[in-house]
Amino acid sequence: MGDTKKAVGIMKKIYILHGWAYSTEKWEPFLHTLKQNNIPYELLKIPGLTAPLNEAWTLDDYVAWLRKSIVNEKEKVILLGHSNGGRISLAFALKYPEKVSQLFLIDSAGIYHNEFSLWLKRLAFKNLARFKKIAYNTVLKNILYKLAREDDYNKAAPFMKKTMQNLIESDLSDQLQKIEIPTTIIWGENDTTTPVVDAAVMHEKIKDSKLFIIINARHSPQFTHVNEVSDILIKEVK
């Protein structure tokens, strides 16, 4: 990382929402840089992933959960969301703009796509459980599992599979122009999970937003390009 250092003083805590993952271990190097630069943070444990949950949730449920998570904050908060965590952060900022002072989005989800491959992915989510119960073509099986991100899907409890489906069906693209919160968008150049075109859409629609593309990075630049991403955040955080 560069020599950028935040001055010691009272700063707002950054609430971090991780993506669809069952562990936050990979965040440690990035969090270490925040600590070194005197930036307070809290990496939230997300229900169904890194915290308990026993029923299917919608995006609205996650927004309500986030509201409760910051209920004791008397001032506006800073949100940093990666992937699905970005989707939750965007939805929260749209519903409670008075609660958010700044928004950081890293390879954020939230834009619905109609491309054929993603239509197949949604089809996979809806039919994998049924297809498991019958004999079917091996090629089709392999395609469906790949599209549905087999590892994530197989690790998920049945209600979380429904939650996953609920979330990927959501679309915030038509509401992004309503966001007037200072927003910094950070994106991996070679992201194939949330394509870089989504970054362009968010940058265009969110007024006065800033966009940073991390060269040669994929879906999680905060893990693979720690110094670049942390330098951007350190310079942009207010």
Residue frames as qw, qx, qy, qz and C-alpha x, y, z in Angstrom:
[[0.000, 0.888, 0.461, 0.000, 0.00, 0.00, 0.00],
 [0.339, 0.670, -0.046, 0.659, 1.08, 3.57, -0.49],
 [0.321, 0.025, -0.513, 0.796, 2.03, 6.03, 2.24],
 [0.360, -0.507, -0.256, -0.740, -1.53, 7.31, 2.59],
 [0.306, -0.221, -0.785, 0.492, -2.44, 7.59, 6.26],
 [0.276, -0.758, -0.403, -0.433, -5.63, 8.95, 7.74],
 [0.012, 0.474, -0.455, 0.754, -5.13, 11.38, 10.57],
 [0.272, -0.274, -0.860, 0.335, -6.06, 10.03, 13.98],
 [0.265, -0.034, 0.148, -0.952, -9.40, 11.42, 15.04],
 [0.516, 0.268, 0.672, -0.458, -13.08, 10.67, 15.30],
 [0.241, 0.183, -0.667, -0.681, -14.32, 8.97, 12.17],
 [0.802, 0.038, 0.088, -0.590, -17.55, 7.30, 11.23],
 [0.548, -0.181, 0.816, 0.026, -17.51, 3.55, 11.34],
 [0.451, 0.293, -0.598, -0.594, -17.69, 1.72, 8.02],
 [0.755, 0.012, 0.559, -0.343, -20.24, -1.07, 8.03],
 [0.164, 0.404, -0.786, -0.439, -19.05, -3.79, 5.68],
 [0.838, 0.160, 0.328, -0.406, -21.44, -6.25, 4.02],
 [0.255, -0.346, 0.833, 0.349, -19.69, -9.24, 2.51],
 [0.529, 0.208, -0.521, -0.637, -20.90, -11.18, -0.52],
 [0.929, -0.107, -0.091, -0.342, -22.39, -14.66, -0.77],
 [0.474, 0.406, -0.721, 0.300, -19.86, -16.49, 1.39],
 [0.796, -0.493, -0.332, -0.113, -19.88, -18.65, 4.50],
 [0.714, -0.387, -0.125, 0.571, -16.61, -17.34, 5.88],
 [0.120, 0.992, 0.002, 0.044, -15.01, -13.89, 6.15],
 [0.770, -0.404, 0.219, 0.443, -11.43, -15.13, 6.48],
 [0.604, 0.380, 0.307, 0.630, -10.39, -13.70, 3.10],
 [0.013, -0.934, -0.181, -0.306, -11.26, -10.20, 4.32],
 [0.689, -0.617, -0.095, 0.370, -8.49, -10.16, 6.94],
 [0.561, -0.002, 0.161, 0.812, -5.69, -8.52, 4.85],
 [0.037, 0.614, 0.343, 0.710, -8.06, -5.79, 3.67],
 [0.510, -0.802, -0.283, -0.129, -9.39, -5.18, 7.18],
 [0.721, -0.359, -0.074, 0.588, -5.83, -4.99, 8.45],
 [0.356, 0.288, 0.185, 0.870, -5.13, -2.04, 6.15],
 [0.271, -0.756, -0.315, -0.506, -8.19, -0.23, 7.51],
 [0.704, -0.653, -0.202, 0.191, -7.00, -0.80, 11.05],
 [0.653, -0.074, 0.041, 0.753, -3.51, 0.46, 10.16],
 [0.143, 0.360, 0.227, 0.894, -5.05, 3.66, 8.84],
 [0.040, 0.170, 0.556, -0.813, -7.23, 4.26, 11.90],
 [0.466, -0.080, -0.378, -0.796, -10.46, 3.63, 10.01],
 [0.433, -0.032, 0.757, -0.489, -13.10, 2.06, 12.29],
 [0.515, 0.098, -0.622, -0.582, -15.16, -0.70, 10.74],
 [0.603, -0.065, 0.689, -0.397, -17.56, -3.51, 11.49],
 [0.280, 0.146, -0.829, -0.461, -17.77, -6.52, 9.21],
 [0.677, -0.078, 0.250, -0.688, -21.39, -7.57, 9.63],
 [0.200, -0.024, 0.979, 0.039, -22.40, -11.19, 9.90],
 [0.468, 0.096, -0.320, -0.818, -25.14, -11.71, 7.33],
 [0.694, 0.000, 0.559, -0.454, -28.10, -13.97, 8.19],
 [0.906, 0.359, 0.138, -0.178, -28.06, -17.25, 6.30],
 [0.672, 0.617, -0.328, 0.246, -24.38, -16.93, 5.44],
 [0.414, 0.304, -0.607, 0.607, -22.22, -15.99, 8.41],
 [0.296, -0.116, 0.541, -0.779, -25.08, -15.73, 10.92],
 [0.216, 0.234, 0.942, -0.109, -28.03, -18.04, 11.66],
 [0.478, 0.165, -0.145, -0.850, -31.26, -17.98, 9.67],
 [0.311, 0.075, 0.941, -0.108, -34.06, -20.52, 9.45],
 [0.487, 0.652, 0.545, -0.200, -36.35, -19.21, 6.72],
 [0.505, 0.403, 0.396, 0.652, -36.17, -17.80, 3.22],
 [0.117, -0.686, -0.177, 0.696, -35.60, -14.06, 3.03],
 [0.480, 0.767, 0.311, 0.290, -36.19, -11.41, 0.39],
 [0.427, 0.372, -0.096, 0.819, -34.14, -8.31, -0.30],
 [0.339, -0.700, -0.077, -0.624, -36.61, -6.33, 1.83],
 [0.844, -0.504, -0.176, 0.044, -35.90, -8.66, 4.76],
 [0.738, 0.010, -0.118, 0.665, -32.19, -7.95, 4.47],
 [0.089, 0.577, 0.019, 0.811, -32.84, -4.21, 4.37],
 [0.612, -0.682, -0.122, -0.382, -34.90, -4.50, 7.57],
 [0.885, -0.285, -0.159, 0.333, -32.08, -6.53, 9.16],
 [0.526, 0.281, -0.081, 0.799, -29.51, -3.89, 8.25],
 [0.227, -0.703, -0.082, -0.669, -31.74, -1.19, 9.73],
 [0.788, -0.600, -0.103, -0.098, -31.78, -3.07, 13.03],
 [0.844, -0.009, -0.130, 0.521, -28.01, -3.60, 12.84],
 [0.348, 0.269, -0.086, 0.894, -27.35, 0.15, 12.90],
 [0.319, -0.768, -0.493, -0.254, -30.28, 1.15, 15.11],
 [0.565, -0.677, -0.206, 0.423, -27.95, 2.51, 17.80],
 [0.460, 0.073, 0.196, 0.863, -26.14, 4.83, 15.38],
 [0.043, 0.768, 0.387, -0.508, -27.32, 8.38, 15.95],
 [0.126, 0.682, -0.319, -0.646, -25.53, 9.74, 12.89],
 [0.799, 0.506, -0.172, -0.275, -25.42, 8.66, 9.27],
 [0.756, -0.346, 0.523, 0.187, -23.27, 5.62, 8.52],
 [0.278, 0.592, -0.623, -0.429, -20.88, 4.58, 5.77],
 [0.904, 0.080, 0.380, -0.179, -21.76, 1.36, 3.97],
 [0.141, 0.548, -0.742, -0.359, -19.35, -0.81, 1.99],
 [0.847, 0.118, 0.414, -0.313, -20.93, -3.70, 0.13],
 [0.020, -0.401, 0.816, 0.415, -19.35, -6.40, -1.99],
 [0.171, -0.089, -0.910, -0.368, -21.41, -8.35, -4.54],
 [0.364, -0.580, -0.701, -0.200, -24.64, -9.37, -2.77],
 [0.380, -0.537, -0.396, 0.640, -23.62, -7.09, 0.08],
 [0.076, -0.101, 0.227, 0.966, -23.60, -4.26, -2.43],
 [0.263, -0.412, -0.688, -0.537, -27.12, -5.17, -3.48],
 [0.427, -0.635, -0.601, 0.231, -28.28, -4.95, 0.13],
 [0.319, -0.387, -0.118, 0.857, -26.43, -1.65, 0.61],
 [0.034, -0.127, -0.443, -0.887, -28.03, -0.14, -2.50],
 [0.360, -0.540, -0.691, -0.317, -31.51, -1.25, -1.46],
 [0.440, -0.587, -0.469, 0.492, -30.94, 0.18, 2.02],
 [0.224, -0.225, 0.073, 0.945, -29.67, 3.48, 0.65],
 [0.156, -0.312, -0.571, -0.743, -32.77, 3.75, -1.52],
 [0.463, -0.615, -0.622, -0.142, -35.13, 3.13, 1.38],
 [0.514, -0.785, -0.203, 0.278, -33.24, 5.01, 4.09],
 [0.544, 0.596, -0.041, 0.589, -31.13, 7.69, 2.37],
 [0.260, -0.858, 0.132, -0.423, -31.21, 9.76, 5.56],
 [0.843, -0.502, 0.192, 0.026, -29.24, 7.01, 7.34],
 [0.853, 0.089, 0.219, 0.464, -26.28, 6.81, 4.91],
 [0.093, -0.882, 0.147, 0.438, -23.53, 9.39, 4.49],
 [0.194, 0.637, -0.649, -0.368, -21.40, 7.51, 1.97],
 [0.936, 0.142, 0.256, -0.198, -21.62, 4.36, -0.13],
 [0.013, -0.572, 0.764, 0.297, -18.82, 2.10, -1.38],
 [0.910, 0.231, 0.171, -0.299, -19.73, -0.61, -3.88],
 [0.149, -0.516, 0.800, 0.269, -17.29, -3.36, -4.82],
 [0.193, 0.050, -0.890, -0.411, -18.40, -5.46, -7.81],
 [0.399, 0.105, 0.547, -0.728, -21.95, -5.00, -6.61],
 [0.069, 0.361, 0.896, 0.251, -24.96, -7.07, -7.55],
 [0.154, 0.519, 0.435, -0.720, -28.34, -5.40, -8.04],
 [0.393, 0.453, -0.312, -0.737, -28.83, -5.15, -11.80],
 [0.766, 0.199, 0.585, -0.179, -31.06, -7.70, -13.45],
 [0.044, 0.425, -0.672, -0.605, -29.93, -9.16, -16.76],
 [0.808, 0.318, 0.235, -0.437, -31.97, -10.74, -19.53],
 [0.274, 0.555, -0.733, -0.281, -29.07, -12.37, -21.36],
 [0.851, 0.031, -0.433, -0.295, -29.65, -15.99, -22.32],
 [0.530, 0.188, -0.728, 0.391, -26.92, -17.31, -20.00],
 [0.112, -0.131, 0.567, -0.806, -28.44, -15.58, -16.99],
 [0.739, -0.052, -0.105, -0.664, -31.92, -16.74, -17.97],
 [0.785, 0.083, -0.614, -0.005, -30.49, -20.26, -17.88],
 [0.236, 0.204, -0.692, 0.651, -28.98, -19.54, -14.48],
 [0.471, -0.123, 0.316, -0.814, -32.35, -18.54, -13.06],
 [0.844, 0.051, -0.350, -0.403, -33.83, -21.65, -14.65],
 [0.572, 0.198, -0.740, 0.294, -31.13, -23.68, -12.93],
 [0.107, -0.188, 0.600, -0.770, -32.00, -22.27, -9.52],
 [0.663, -0.024, 0.102, -0.741, -35.67, -23.08, -10.02],
 [0.900, 0.155, -0.244, -0.326, -35.16, -26.63, -11.27],
 [0.273, 0.495, -0.799, 0.206, -32.03, -28.13, -9.71],
 [0.426, -0.184, 0.727, -0.506, -33.89, -29.65, -6.78],
 [0.833, 0.273, 0.213, -0.432, -36.46, -31.28, -9.06],
 [0.663, 0.572, -0.469, -0.115, -33.83, -32.43, -11.55],
 [0.067, -0.495, 0.825, -0.266, -31.92, -34.17, -8.78],
 [0.645, -0.025, 0.620, -0.446, -34.83, -36.54, -8.25],
 [0.856, 0.439, 0.209, -0.176, -34.91, -37.87, -11.80],
 [0.666, -0.129, 0.479, 0.557, -32.42, -39.27, -14.30],
 [0.410, 0.888, 0.112, -0.177, -31.47, -36.73, -16.95],
 [0.739, 0.576, -0.091, 0.338, -28.82, -35.99, -19.50],
 [0.712, -0.397, -0.111, 0.568, -25.34, -35.62, -17.94],
 [0.367, 0.279, 0.172, 0.871, -24.43, -32.69, -20.17],
 [0.257, -0.719, -0.302, -0.570, -27.54, -30.77, -19.14],
 [0.708, -0.635, -0.267, 0.159, -26.81, -31.55, -15.49],
 [0.647, -0.158, -0.022, 0.745, -23.28, -30.19, -15.76],
 [0.143, 0.474, 0.242, 0.834, -24.44, -27.03, -17.49],
 [0.444, -0.749, -0.325, -0.370, -27.11, -26.34, -14.90],
 [0.739, -0.540, -0.199, 0.350, -24.74, -26.90, -11.98],
 [0.524, 0.056, 0.061, 0.847, -22.11, -24.62, -13.48],
 [0.040, -0.584, -0.292, -0.756, -24.65, -21.87, -14.13],
 [0.575, -0.725, -0.281, -0.254, -26.04, -22.11, -10.62],
 [0.050, 0.669, -0.590, 0.449, -22.57, -21.88, -9.06],
 [0.790, -0.153, -0.587, -0.094, -22.73, -25.45, -7.79],
 [0.457, 0.028, -0.633, 0.624, -20.57, -24.92, -4.72],
 [0.199, -0.123, 0.265, -0.936, -22.68, -22.04, -3.39],
 [0.686, -0.139, -0.295, -0.650, -25.89, -23.84, -4.24],
 [0.750, -0.078, -0.656, 0.042, -24.90, -27.18, -2.70],
 [0.307, 0.038, -0.607, 0.732, -23.73, -25.56, 0.54],
 [0.323, -0.206, 0.066, -0.921, -27.02, -23.71, 0.91],
 [0.259, 0.234, 0.846, -0.402, -29.87, -25.00, 3.06],
 [0.207, 0.519, 0.764, 0.321, -33.19, -25.33, 1.17],
 [0.018, -0.906, -0.373, 0.202, -34.49, -21.99, 2.45],
 [0.247, -0.677, 0.282, 0.633, -31.23, -20.32, 1.42],
 [0.327, 0.131, 0.733, 0.581, -31.60, -21.71, -2.09],
 [0.085, 0.790, 0.592, 0.138, -34.95, -19.94, -2.17],
 [0.240, -0.853, -0.047, 0.461, -33.30, -16.82, -0.72],
 [0.378, -0.291, 0.532, 0.700, -30.66, -16.93, -3.45],
 [0.229, 0.463, 0.723, 0.458, -33.39, -17.13, -6.05],
 [0.072, -0.893, -0.419, 0.147, -35.27, -14.21, -4.47],
 [0.308, -0.730, 0.151, 0.590, -32.16, -12.05, -4.54],
 [0.323, -0.131, 0.618, 0.705, -31.09, -12.71, -8.12],
 [0.167, 0.635, 0.700, 0.283, -34.64, -11.91, -9.28],
 [0.136, -0.851, -0.264, 0.434, -34.41, -8.40, -7.79],
 [0.509, 0.449, 0.260, 0.687, -33.56, -5.41, -9.97],
 [0.266, -0.740, -0.261, 0.560, -32.53, -1.99, -8.67],
 [0.444, 0.093, 0.372, 0.810, -31.41, -0.49, -11.98],
 [0.006, 0.685, 0.483, 0.545, -34.54, 1.64, -12.46],
 [0.440, -0.860, -0.259, 0.011, -34.08, 3.26, -9.05],
 [0.722, -0.140, -0.070, 0.674, -30.38, 4.04, -9.05],
 [0.221, 0.529, 0.143, 0.807, -30.91, 7.59, -10.30],
 [0.470, -0.796, -0.244, -0.294, -32.65, 8.35, -6.99],
 [0.778, -0.401, -0.169, 0.454, -29.42, 7.88, -5.05],
 [0.177, 0.913, -0.084, 0.358, -27.80, 11.18, -4.14],
 [0.725, -0.645, 0.199, 0.139, -25.43, 9.78, -1.53],
 [0.140, 0.773, -0.596, -0.163, -21.70, 10.16, -2.33],
 [0.963, 0.035, 0.251, -0.089, -20.90, 6.84, -3.98],
 [0.013, 0.665, -0.704, -0.249, -17.60, 5.22, -4.88],
 [0.952, 0.209, 0.076, -0.211, -17.75, 2.25, -7.27],
 [0.156, -0.616, 0.756, 0.157, -14.80, -0.17, -7.37],
 [0.908, 0.272, 0.130, -0.290, -14.79, -2.98, -9.93],
 [0.585, -0.304, 0.668, 0.346, -12.60, -5.77, -11.19],
 [0.277, 0.501, -0.462, -0.678, -11.81, -5.36, -14.88],
 [0.353, 0.158, -0.864, -0.322, -12.32, -9.08, -15.60],
 [0.425, 0.029, 0.686, -0.590, -15.32, -9.77, -13.38],
 [0.299, -0.050, -0.802, -0.514, -17.48, -12.51, -14.90],
 [0.125, -0.408, -0.849, 0.313, -19.93, -12.71, -11.97],
 [0.129, 0.868, 0.341, -0.338, -21.16, -9.13, -12.01],
 [0.655, 0.405, 0.275, 0.576, -19.91, -7.83, -15.39],
 [0.337, -0.250, -0.059, 0.906, -18.06, -4.55, -15.64],
 [0.070, -0.428, -0.484, -0.761, -20.93, -3.17, -17.73],
 [0.442, -0.712, -0.546, 0.008, -22.90, -3.09, -14.47],
 [0.463, -0.435, -0.154, 0.756, -20.28, -0.73, -13.05],
 [0.132, 0.117, 0.348, 0.921, -20.82, 1.58, -16.01],
 [0.292, -0.601, -0.607, -0.431, -24.58, 1.52, -15.51],
 [0.510, -0.673, -0.428, 0.321, -24.28, 2.33, -11.81],
 [0.404, -0.267, 0.035, 0.874, -21.75, 5.08, -12.50],
 [0.008, 0.303, 0.466, 0.831, -24.01, 6.64, -15.13],
 [0.387, -0.623, -0.572, -0.367, -27.17, 6.50, -13.03],
 [0.559, -0.654, -0.355, 0.367, -25.85, 7.42, -9.58],
 [0.173, 0.950, 0.034, 0.257, -25.30, 11.15, -9.63],
 [0.015, -0.869, 0.435, -0.235, -21.71, 12.32, -9.10],
 [0.932, -0.292, 0.209, 0.052, -20.50, 8.79, -8.37],
 [0.047, 0.750, -0.635, -0.180, -16.84, 7.88, -8.85],
 [0.983, 0.150, 0.023, -0.100, -15.74, 4.75, -10.71],
 [0.136, -0.699, 0.695, 0.095, -12.44, 2.91, -10.27],
 [0.944, 0.230, -0.181, -0.150, -11.60, -0.12, -12.41],
 [0.541, -0.602, 0.582, 0.083, -9.01, -2.50, -10.96],
 [0.560, 0.566, -0.532, -0.288, -6.92, -3.82, -13.85],
 [0.464, 0.254, -0.849, 0.010, -6.59, -7.62, -14.09],
 [0.264, -0.064, 0.749, -0.604, -8.89, -8.12, -11.11],
 [0.256, -0.287, -0.848, -0.366, -11.99, -10.29, -11.11],
 [0.421, -0.648, -0.508, -0.380, -15.00, -10.40, -8.78],
 [0.635, -0.733, -0.200, 0.138, -13.22, -9.76, -5.47],
 [0.491, 0.653, -0.223, 0.532, -10.47, -7.16, -5.96],
 [0.403, -0.777, 0.280, -0.394, -10.41, -6.44, -2.22],
 [0.908, -0.309, 0.279, 0.052, -8.85, -9.90, -1.81],
 [0.846, 0.248, 0.218, 0.418, -6.54, -10.03, -4.82],
 [0.375, 0.531, 0.013, 0.760, -5.58, -6.36, -5.11],
 [0.469, -0.664, -0.483, 0.326, -5.70, -5.33, -1.47],
 [0.377, -0.336, -0.027, 0.863, -3.42, -2.33, -1.77],
 [0.026, 0.224, 0.459, 0.860, -5.21, -0.78, -4.74],
 [0.359, -0.620, -0.612, -0.335, -8.66, -1.13, -3.26],
 [0.511, -0.627, -0.404, 0.427, -7.66, -0.01, 0.23],
 [0.317, -0.138, 0.089, 0.934, -5.83, 3.03, -1.16],
 [0.133, -0.420, -0.502, -0.744, -8.98, 4.08, -3.02],
 [0.484, -0.671, -0.556, -0.074, -11.14, 3.66, 0.06],
 [0.532, -0.455, -0.265, 0.663, -8.69, 5.47, 2.33],
 [0.199, -0.004, 0.202, 0.959, -8.52, 8.43, -0.04],
 [0.243, -0.390, -0.531, -0.712, -12.27, 8.60, -0.65],
 [0.430, -0.557, -0.693, 0.161, -13.70, 7.97, 2.81],
 [0.020, -0.600, 0.010, -0.800, -15.07, 11.12, 4.42]]
